[in-house]
Amino acid sequence: MPQTKKISAMQFYAYRMMQSIPDFNILLRSKTLFHQFIVDMYAKIESERLLYIRLNQRTLRVEQYVHLRDAVMNDGIVADIGQLIILLSSFTGGPKYMHERTQDAMTYVKNLLNVFRFREQT
């Protein structure tokens, strides 16, 4: 990891959750409170990632993915369109991410099925 002065929330909380042998980490021994802490920090990290994606649509070249103008020109009602935000495939839990994971899983199943068929024939 490059040494920079700025770290992300994910890097900070990942560091906080690491268990060091000589140190006593009360956070890791808090059981239910630790679970709640992890859920809260996950929500915080995900909201920060969504905010970054929303604020950096121009840098992420979203206009190359979807043309909002086409929707308006094809009898779309401008008031119903709202604000368009494109989620990247790297956003965990997004539709593109889930589609890629599904395609990966299907590839694994296809390859394993071929291996099992080969074993049955020999």
Long-range contacts (C-beta under 8 A, 24 or more apart in sequence): 8-45, 8-48, 9-41, 9-44, 9-45, 9-48, 10-45, 13-41, 13-45, 46-92, 46-93, 49-91, 50-91, 53-85, 53-86, 53-87, 53-88, 53-91, 54-85, 57-85, 57-86, 60-86, 60-88, 62-86
